[in-house]
Amino acid sequence: MLCNTVRKGTNCAFMSTKGCSFNGGVCHEIVEQCNGCGRIVHFDNASYCSAAPDPSVKWKNGVCNMATHIKAAAAAQAKINPLKASKRGARSKKK
């Protein structure tokens, strides 16, 4: 349904015929960590997240999984046993 509280005219999953069913009845503004994200929308001189009604909850346990401005860290390379590596190298040289 269309929001009629904070983000008037936008499609919202929390809107019902009785009003906003989200905790508190309104969406919360973005937090400082959200700055630079591509999901920010501006309404009436305030910024809101288009993916989450309460962005502070998304950042509570670390990085928000919806953040577009933060890249996931690359997985660390597996440790290589030097003894096995030298044996593999010696074996491939014999052929």
N, CA, C and O atoms as a Tinker XYZ file with bonds, in Angstrom:
   380  protein
     1  N      0.842000   -1.184000    0.000000    73     2
     2  CA     0.000000    0.000000    0.000000    64     1     3
     3  C      0.883000    1.241000    0.000000    63     2     4     5
     4  O      2.079000    1.180000    0.283000    81     3
     5  N      0.271000    2.341000   -0.319000    73     3     6
     6  CA     0.990000    3.605000   -0.329000    64     5     7
     7  C      1.085000    4.172000    1.077000    63     6     8     9
     8  O      0.120000    4.164000    1.841000    81     7
     9  N      2.285000    4.670000    1.400000    73     7    10
    10  CA     2.534000    5.250000    2.721000    64     9    11
    11  C      1.766000    6.560000    2.858000    63    10    12    13
    12  O      1.683000    7.343000    1.912000    81    11
    13  N      1.211000    6.787000    4.033000    73    11    14
    14  CA     0.544000    8.060000    4.282000    64    13    15
    15  C      1.056000    8.723000    5.552000    63    14    16    17
    16  O      0.416000    9.631000    6.082000    81    15
    17  N      2.222000    8.268000    6.050000    73    15    18
    18  CA     2.792000    8.882000    7.253000    64    17    19
    19  C      4.010000    9.731000    6.895000    63    18    20    21
    20  O      3.885000   10.949000    6.767000    81    19
    21  N      5.162000    9.130000    6.733000    73    19    22
    22  CA     6.409000    9.867000    6.512000    64    21    23
    23  C      6.759000    9.966000    5.040000    63    22    24    25
    24  O      7.035000   11.054000    4.535000    81    23
    25  N      6.748000    8.832000    4.346000    73    23    26
    26  CA     7.127000    8.792000    2.933000    64    25    27
    27  C      5.872000    8.749000    2.071000    63    26    28    29
    28  O      5.601000    7.751000    1.403000    81    27
    29  N      5.128000    9.812000    2.090000    73    27    30
    30  CA     3.819000    9.875000    1.424000    64    29    31
    31  C      3.931000    9.579000   -0.066000    63    30    32    33
    32  O      4.761000   10.151000   -0.773000    81    31
    33  N      3.068000    8.663000   -0.529000    73    31    34
    34  CA     2.996000    8.348000   -1.947000    64    33    35
    35  C      3.921000    7.235000   -2.410000    63    34    36    37
    36  O      3.868000    6.859000   -3.581000    81    35
    37  N      4.772000    6.687000   -1.534000    73    35    38
    38  CA     5.655000    5.588000   -1.926000    64    37    39
    39  C      5.060000    4.272000   -1.468000    63    38    40    41
    40  O      4.300000    4.222000   -0.502000    81    39
    41  N      5.411000    3.220000   -2.164000    73    39    42
    42  CA     4.921000    1.895000   -1.830000    64    41    43
    43  C      5.617000    1.399000   -0.565000    63    42    44    45
    44  O      6.844000    1.461000   -0.481000    81    43
    45  N      4.880000    0.918000    0.398000    73    43    46
    46  CA     5.436000    0.491000    1.685000    64    45    47
    47  C      4.807000   -0.831000    2.108000    63    46    48    49
    48  O      3.590000   -1.001000    2.039000    81    47
    49  N      5.644000   -1.761000    2.544000    73    47    50
    50  CA     5.171000   -3.076000    2.978000    64    49    51
    51  C      4.495000   -3.015000    4.346000    63    50    52    53
    52  O      3.741000   -3.923000    4.698000    81    51
    53  N      4.748000   -1.969000    5.117000    73    51    54
    54  CA     4.203000   -1.876000    6.468000    64    53    55
    55  C      2.864000   -1.152000    6.544000    63    54    56    57
    56  O      2.224000   -1.135000    7.596000    81    55
    57  N      2.444000   -0.560000    5.441000    73    55    58
    58  CA     1.170000    0.163000    5.463000    64    57    59
    59  C      0.001000   -0.813000    5.346000    63    58    60    61
    60  O      0.048000   -1.777000    4.582000    81    59
    61  N     -1.022000   -0.545000    6.104000    73    59    62
    62  CA    -2.254000   -1.327000    6.046000    64    61    63
    63  C     -3.423000   -0.347000    6.059000    63    62    64    65
    64  O     -3.225000    0.867000    6.102000    81    63
    65  N     -4.610000   -0.869000    6.022000    73    63    66
    66  CA    -5.780000    0.010000    6.045000    64    65    67
    67  C     -5.907000    0.727000    7.384000    63    66    68    69
    68  O     -6.550000    1.773000    7.470000    81    67
    69  N     -5.295000    0.169000    8.434000    73    67    70
    70  CA    -5.339000    0.782000    9.760000    64    69    71
    71  C     -4.197000    1.772000    9.978000    63    70    72    73
    72  O     -4.137000    2.428000   11.018000    81    71
    73  N     -3.303000    1.882000    9.019000    73    71    74
    74  CA    -2.149000    2.787000    9.155000    64    73    75
    75  C     -0.856000    2.002000    9.142000    63    74    76    77
    76  O     -0.830000    0.840000    8.737000    81    75
    77  N      0.213000    2.633000    9.585000    73    75    78
    78  CA     1.537000    2.005000    9.572000    64    77    79
    79  C      1.628000    0.954000   10.670000    63    78    80    81
    80  O      1.370000    1.241000   11.839000    81    79
    81  N      1.995000   -0.264000   10.287000    73    79    82
    82  CA     2.079000   -1.355000   11.254000    64    81    83
    83  C      3.492000   -1.545000   11.793000    63    82    84    85
    84  O      3.729000   -2.447000   12.596000    81    83
    85  N      4.440000   -0.699000   11.359000    73    83    86
    86  CA     5.807000   -0.800000   11.862000    64    85    87
    87  C      5.860000   -0.327000   13.308000    63    86    88    89
    88  O      5.041000    0.489000   13.731000    81    87
    89  N      6.821000   -0.839000   14.062000    73    87    90
    90  CA     7.001000   -0.487000   15.463000    64    89    91
    91  C      7.146000    1.029000   15.607000    63    90    92    93
    92  O      8.104000    1.604000   15.091000    81    91
    93  N      6.240000    1.661000   16.276000    73    91    94
    94  CA     6.250000    3.099000   16.447000    64    93    95
    95  C      5.359000    3.819000   15.458000    63    94    96    97
    96  O      5.036000    4.990000   15.659000    81    95
    97  N      4.960000    3.151000   14.404000    73    95    98
    98  CA     4.037000    3.735000   13.444000    64    97    99
    99  C      4.652000    4.623000   12.391000    63    98   100   101
   100  O      3.926000    5.128000   11.536000    81    99
   101  N      5.973000    4.844000   12.408000    73    99   102
   102  CA     6.640000    5.664000   11.395000    64   101   103
   103  C      8.026000    5.092000   11.113000    63   102   104   105
   104  O      8.612000    4.397000   11.943000    81   103
   105  N      8.534000    5.403000    9.916000    73   103   106
   106  CA     9.912000    5.020000    9.577000    64   105   107
   107  C     10.880000    5.954000   10.285000    63   106   108   109
   108  O     10.560000    7.114000   10.542000    81   107
   109  N     12.069000    5.443000   10.601000    73   107   110
   110  CA    13.084000    6.239000   11.279000    64   109   111
   111  C     14.086000    6.778000   10.269000    63   110   112   113
   112  O     14.310000    6.167000    9.224000    81   111
   113  N     14.691000    7.924000   10.581000    73   111   114
   114  CA    15.693000    8.520000    9.699000    64   113   115
   115  C     16.958000    7.678000    9.690000    63   114   116   117
   116  O     17.182000    6.851000   10.574000    81   115
   117  N     17.788000    7.906000    8.663000    73   115   118
   118  CA    19.030000    7.140000    8.544000    64   117   119
   119  C     19.998000    7.518000    9.665000    63   118   120   121
   120  O     19.883000    8.582000   10.274000    81   119
   121  N     20.949000    6.625000    9.922000    73   119   122
   122  CA    21.993000    6.875000   10.904000    64   121   123
   123  C     23.256000    7.313000   10.174000    63   122   124   125
   124  O     23.304000    7.276000    8.944000    81   123
   125  N     24.264000    7.721000   10.908000    73   123   126
   126  CA    25.494000    8.257000   10.323000    64   125   127
   127  C     26.195000    7.263000    9.405000    63   126   128   129
   128  O     26.775000    7.662000    8.395000    81   127
   129  N     26.152000    5.980000    9.737000    73   127   130
   130  CA    26.819000    4.963000    8.920000    64   129   131
   131  C     26.182000    4.825000    7.536000    63   130   132   133
   132  O     26.824000    4.317000    6.617000    81   131
   133  N     24.957000    5.259000    7.372000    73   131   134
   134  CA    24.248000    5.141000    6.097000    64   133   135
   135  C     24.696000    6.161000    5.057000    63   134   136   137
   136  O     24.407000    5.989000    3.872000    81   135
   137  N     25.391000    7.216000    5.466000    73   135   138
   138  CA    25.786000    8.265000    4.531000    64   137   139
   139  C     26.614000    7.684000    3.393000    63   138   140   141
   140  O     27.605000    6.991000    3.624000    81   139
   141  N     26.201000    7.972000    2.161000    73   139   142
   142  CA    26.882000    7.468000    0.977000    64   141   143
   143  C     26.195000    6.263000    0.357000    63   142   144   145
   144  O     26.595000    5.823000   -0.722000    81   143
   145  N     25.196000    5.729000    0.992000    73   143   146
   146  CA    24.492000    4.550000    0.485000    64   145   147
   147  C     23.570000    4.948000   -0.670000    63   146   148   149
   148  O     23.041000    6.060000   -0.698000    81   147
   149  N     23.386000    4.048000   -1.601000    73   147   150
   150  CA    22.537000    4.312000   -2.746000    64   149   151
   151  C     21.059000    4.110000   -2.463000    63   150   152   153
   152  O     20.230000    4.411000   -3.322000    81   151
   153  N     20.707000    3.618000   -1.302000    73   151   154
   154  CA    19.305000    3.352000   -0.971000    64   153   155
   155  C     18.649000    4.496000   -0.195000    63   154   156   157
   156  O     17.518000    4.352000    0.269000    81   155
   157  N     19.336000    5.620000   -0.048000    73   155   158
   158  CA    18.796000    6.757000    0.689000    64   157   159
   159  C     17.803000    7.507000   -0.190000    63   158   160   161
   160  O     18.074000    7.790000   -1.357000    81   159
   161  N     16.654000    7.821000    0.387000    73   159   162
   162  CA    15.650000    8.646000   -0.286000    64   161   163
   163  C     15.352000    9.850000    0.615000    63   162   164   165
   164  O     15.364000    9.734000    1.841000    81   163
   165  N     15.089000   10.992000    0.002000    73   163   166
   166  CA    14.864000   12.234000    0.748000    64   165   167
   167  C     13.389000   12.624000    0.680000    63   166   168   169
   168  O     12.803000   12.694000   -0.400000    81   167
   169  N     12.801000   12.878000    1.848000    73   167   170
   170  CA    11.421000   13.326000    1.962000    64   169   171
   171  C     11.351000   14.436000    2.995000    63   170   172   173
   172  O     11.789000   14.250000    4.130000    81   171
   173  N     10.814000   15.574000    2.625000    73   171   174
   174  CA    10.582000   16.694000    3.555000    64   173   175
   175  C     11.812000   17.015000    4.409000    63   174   176   177
   176  O     11.730000   17.019000    5.638000    81   175
   177  N     12.929000   17.280000    3.774000    73   175   178
   178  CA    14.180000   17.674000    4.444000    64   177   179
   179  C     14.712000   16.615000    5.405000    63   178   180   181
   180  O     15.456000   16.950000    6.326000    81   179
   181  N     14.356000   15.372000    5.220000    73   179   182
   182  CA    14.868000   14.268000    6.032000    64   181   183
   183  C     15.231000   13.121000    5.102000    63   182   184   185
   184  O     14.672000   12.998000    4.013000    81   183
   185  N     16.169000   12.281000    5.531000    73   183   186
   186  CA    16.629000   11.159000    4.715000    64   185   187
   187  C     16.196000    9.845000    5.348000    63   186   188   189
   188  O     16.307000    9.648000    6.558000    81   187
   189  N     15.700000    8.951000    4.498000    73   187   190
   190  CA    15.218000    7.657000    4.951000    64   189   191
   191  C     15.819000    6.554000    4.094000    63   190   192   193
   192  O     16.244000    6.804000    2.966000    81   191
   193  N     15.856000    5.346000    4.618000    73   191   194
   194  CA    16.345000    4.189000    3.873000    64   193   195
   195  C     15.174000    3.576000    3.117000    63   194   196   197
   196  O     14.092000    3.391000    3.673000    81   195
   197  N     15.402000    3.263000    1.840000    73   195   198
   198  CA    14.323000    2.664000    1.054000    64   197   199
   199  C     14.196000    1.167000    1.312000    63   198   200   201
   200  O     13.209000    0.556000    0.903000    81   199
   201  N     15.184000    0.561000    1.988000    73   199   202
   202  CA    15.177000   -0.878000    2.226000    64   201   203
   203  C     14.782000   -1.261000    3.654000    63   202   204   205
   204  O     14.287000   -2.364000    3.884000    81   203
   205  N     14.997000   -0.360000    4.610000    73   203   206
   206  CA    14.725000   -0.702000    6.008000    64   205   207
   207  C     14.020000    0.461000    6.708000    63   206   208   209
   208  O     14.450000    1.607000    6.573000    81   207
   209  N     12.959000    0.190000    7.443000    73   207   210
   210  CA    12.254000    1.264000    8.138000    64   209   211
   211  C     13.020000    1.792000    9.352000    63   210   212   213
   212  O     12.804000    2.931000    9.764000    81   211
   213  N     13.916000    0.979000    9.932000    73   211   214
   214  CA    14.745000    1.422000   11.055000    64   213   215
   215  C     16.203000    1.049000   10.770000    63   214   216   217
   216  O     16.637000   -0.040000   11.146000    81   215
   217  N     16.960000    1.923000   10.119000    73   215   218
   218  CA    18.338000    1.607000    9.725000    64   217   219
   219  C     19.279000    1.325000   10.898000    63   218   220   221
   220  O     20.259000    0.600000   10.730000    81   219
   221  N     19.007000    1.876000   12.070000    73   219   222
   222  CA    19.902000    1.645000   13.205000    64   221   223
   223  C     19.947000    0.170000   13.588000    63   222   224   225
   224  O     20.972000   -0.304000   14.078000    81   223
   225  N     18.867000   -0.558000   13.376000    73   223   226
   226  CA    18.835000   -1.988000   13.675000    64   225   227
   227  C     19.753000   -2.761000   12.728000    63   226   228   229
   228  O     20.397000   -3.731000   13.128000    81   227
   229  N     19.805000   -2.319000   11.461000    73   227   230
   230  CA    20.659000   -2.983000   10.477000    64   229   231
   231  C     22.142000   -2.850000   10.828000    63   230   232   233
   232  O     22.931000   -3.744000   10.524000    81   231
   233  N     22.525000   -1.744000   11.463000    73   231   234
   234  CA    23.929000   -1.493000   11.813000    64   233   235
   235  C     24.267000   -1.974000   13.221000    63   234   236   237
   236  O     25.418000   -1.854000   13.641000    81   235
   237  N     23.321000   -2.502000   13.946000    73   235   238
   238  CA    23.515000   -2.892000   15.346000    64   237   239
   239  C     24.604000   -3.945000   15.518000    63   238   240   241
   240  O     25.422000   -3.837000   16.431000    81   239
   241  N     24.629000   -4.957000   14.659000    73   239   242
   242  CA    25.575000   -6.070000   14.807000    64   241   243
   243  C     26.716000   -6.023000   13.809000    63   242   244   245
   244  O     27.282000   -7.064000   13.475000    81   243
   245  N     27.065000   -4.846000   13.327000    73   243   246
   246  CA    28.148000   -4.716000   12.359000    64   245   247
   247  C     27.682000   -3.968000   11.138000    63   246   248   249
   248  O     26.999000   -2.949000   11.252000    81   247
   249  N     28.041000   -4.460000    9.972000    73   247   250
   250  CA    27.731000   -3.781000    8.716000    64   249   251
   251  C     26.334000   -4.157000    8.239000    63   250   252   253
   252  O     25.919000   -5.312000    8.333000    81   251
   253  N     25.625000   -3.172000    7.731000    73   251   254
   254  CA    24.286000   -3.392000    7.177000    64   253   255
   255  C     24.405000   -4.253000    5.922000    63   254   256   257
   256  O     25.243000   -3.984000    5.062000    81   255
   257  N     23.584000   -5.267000    5.816000    73   255   258
   258  CA    23.639000   -6.154000    4.651000    64   257   259
   259  C     23.049000   -5.513000    3.405000    63   258   260   261
   260  O     23.218000   -6.047000    2.309000    81   259
   261  N     22.371000   -4.400000    3.539000    73   259   262
   262  CA    21.783000   -3.699000    2.395000    64   261   263
   263  C     22.630000   -2.521000    1.926000    63   262   264   265
   264  O     22.286000   -1.878000    0.934000    81   263
   265  N     23.725000   -2.227000    2.614000    73   263   266
   266  CA    24.551000   -1.056000    2.290000    64   265   267
   267  C     25.205000   -1.223000    0.924000    63   266   268   269
   268  O     25.836000   -2.242000    0.645000    81   267
   269  N     25.046000   -0.203000    0.075000    73   267   270
   270  CA    25.639000   -0.249000   -1.259000    64   269   271
   271  C     26.997000    0.430000   -1.285000    63   270   272   273
   272  O     27.735000    0.281000   -2.259000    81   271
   273  N     27.346000    1.168000   -0.247000    73   271   274
   274  CA    28.595000    1.912000   -0.236000    64   273   275
   275  C     29.724000    1.172000    0.472000    63   274   276   277
   276  O     30.832000    1.700000    0.572000    81   275
   277  N     29.469000   -0.030000    0.962000    73   275   278
   278  CA    30.496000   -0.826000    1.643000    64   277   279
   279  C     30.677000   -2.130000    0.887000    63   278   280   281
   280  O     29.720000   -2.862000    0.633000    81   279
   281  N     31.910000   -2.399000    0.538000    73   279   282
   282  CA    32.231000   -3.627000   -0.187000    64   281   283
   283  C     32.624000   -4.708000    0.813000    63   282   284   285
   284  O     33.285000   -4.424000    1.812000    81   283
   285  N     32.220000   -5.933000    0.547000    73   283   286
   286  CA    32.556000   -7.056000    1.417000    64   285   287
   287  C     34.049000   -7.338000    1.313000    63   286   288   289
   288  O     34.625000   -7.254000    0.229000    81   287
   289  N     34.664000   -7.666000    2.418000    73   287   290
   290  CA    36.092000   -7.972000    2.436000    64   289   291
   291  C     36.340000   -9.290000    1.702000    63   290   292   293
   292  O     35.560000  -10.236000    1.814000    81   291
   293  N     37.418000   -9.331000    0.964000    73   291   294
   294  CA    37.761000  -10.552000    0.230000    64   293   295
   295  C     38.192000  -11.627000    1.221000    63   294   296   297
   296  O     38.808000  -11.336000    2.246000    81   295
   297  N     37.862000  -12.857000    0.901000    73   295   298
   298  CA    38.221000  -13.964000    1.780000    64   297   299
   299  C     39.745000  -14.123000    1.806000    63   298   300   301
   300  O     40.412000  -13.987000    0.781000    81   299
   301  N     40.270000  -14.408000    2.973000    73   299   302
   302  CA    41.718000  -14.584000    3.125000    64   301   303
   303  C     42.148000  -15.859000    2.416000    63   302   304   305
   304  O     41.419000  -16.850000    2.391000    81   303
   305  N     43.345000  -15.817000    1.840000    73   303   306
   306  CA    43.837000  -16.999000    1.152000    64   305   307
   307  C     44.163000  -18.086000    2.172000    63   306   308   309
   308  O     44.582000  -17.810000    3.296000    81   307
   309  N     43.959000  -19.314000    1.748000    73   307   310
   310  CA    44.211000  -20.448000    2.633000    64   309   311
   311  C     45.714000  -20.596000    2.862000    63   310   312   313
   312  O     46.522000  -20.319000    1.974000    81   311
   313  N     46.068000  -21.032000    4.051000    73   311   314
   314  CA    47.482000  -21.254000    4.353000    64   313   315
   315  C     47.983000  -22.473000    3.590000    63   314   316   317
   316  O     47.285000  -23.480000    3.476000    81   315
   317  N     49.175000  -22.370000    3.082000    73   315   318
   318  CA    49.780000  -23.458000    2.330000    64   317   319
   319  C     50.906000  -24.049000    3.170000    63   318   320   321
   320  O     51.777000  -23.337000    3.668000    81   319
   321  N     50.862000  -25.343000    3.309000    73   319   322
   322  CA    51.911000  -26.033000    4.051000    64   321   323
   323  C     53.175000  -26.039000    3.183000    63   322   324   325
   324  O     53.148000  -26.599000    2.087000    81   323
   325  N     54.283000  -25.430000    3.638000    73   323   326
   326  CA    55.483000  -25.343000    2.809000    64   325   327
   327  C     56.093000  -26.705000    2.481000    63   326   328   329
   328  O     56.673000  -26.874000    1.408000    81   327
   329  N     55.972000  -27.668000    3.376000    73   327   330
   330  CA    56.529000  -28.993000    3.124000    64   329   331
   331  C     55.781000  -29.682000    1.980000    63   330   332   333
   332  O     56.404000  -30.253000    1.085000    81   331
   333  N     54.460000  -29.629000    2.009000    73   331   334
   334  CA    53.664000  -30.228000    0.938000    64   333   335
   335  C     53.882000  -29.489000   -0.379000    63   334   336   337
   336  O     53.921000  -30.116000   -1.438000    81   335
   337  N     54.022000  -28.181000   -0.327000    73   335   338
   338  CA    54.242000  -27.406000   -1.539000    64   337   339
   339  C     55.571000  -27.774000   -2.189000    63   338   340   341
   340  O     55.661000  -27.859000   -3.414000    81   339
   341  N     56.591000  -27.991000   -1.383000    73   339   342
   342  CA    57.896000  -28.346000   -1.957000    64   341   343
   343  C     57.852000  -29.754000   -2.561000    63   342   344   345
   344  O     58.497000  -30.007000   -3.579000    81   343
   345  N     57.110000  -30.656000   -1.955000    73   343   346
   346  CA    56.977000  -32.009000   -2.501000    64   345   347
   347  C     56.219000  -31.983000   -3.826000    63   346   348   349
   348  O     56.581000  -32.690000   -4.767000    81   347
   349  N     55.181000  -31.179000   -3.898000    73   347   350
   350  CA    54.424000  -31.060000   -5.140000    64   349   351
   351  C     55.301000  -30.487000   -6.251000    63   350   352   353
   352  O     55.264000  -30.943000   -7.394000    81   351
   353  N     56.073000  -29.497000   -5.893000    73   351   354
   354  CA    56.960000  -28.890000   -6.881000    64   353   355
   355  C     58.006000  -29.864000   -7.380000    63   354   356   357
   356  O     58.313000  -29.886000   -8.571000    81   355
   357  N     58.560000  -30.676000   -6.483000    73   355   358
   358  CA    59.582000  -31.662000   -6.869000    64   357   359
   359  C     58.966000  -32.754000   -7.742000    63   358   360   361
   360  O     59.600000  -33.230000   -8.684000    81   359
   361  N     57.742000  -33.147000   -7.434000    73   359   362
   362  CA    57.067000  -34.191000   -8.197000    64   361   363
   363  C     56.776000  -33.725000   -9.629000    63   362   364   365
   364  O     56.915000  -34.503000  -10.573000    81   363
   365  N     56.373000  -32.459000   -9.792000    73   363   366
   366  CA    56.031000  -31.986000  -11.127000    64   365   367
   367  C     57.294000  -31.776000  -11.984000    63   366   368   369
   368  O     57.198000  -31.797000  -13.211000    81   367
   369  N     58.448000  -31.578000  -11.383000    73   367   370
   370  CA    59.694000  -31.387000  -12.126000    64   369   371
   371  C     60.232000  -32.703000  -12.681000    63   370   372   373
   372  O     60.939000  -32.702000  -13.689000    81   371
   373  N     59.905000  -33.836000  -12.032000    73   371   374
   374  CA    60.422000  -35.156000  -12.456000    64   373   375
   375  C     59.783000  -35.596000  -13.771000    63   374   376   377
   376  O     60.418000  -36.319000  -14.539000    81   375
   377  N     58.583000  -35.196000  -14.046000    73   375   378
   378  CA    57.873000  -35.662000  -15.249000    64   377   379
   379  C     58.401000  -35.061000  -16.485000    63   378   380
   380  O     57.907000  -35.355000  -17.573000    81   379
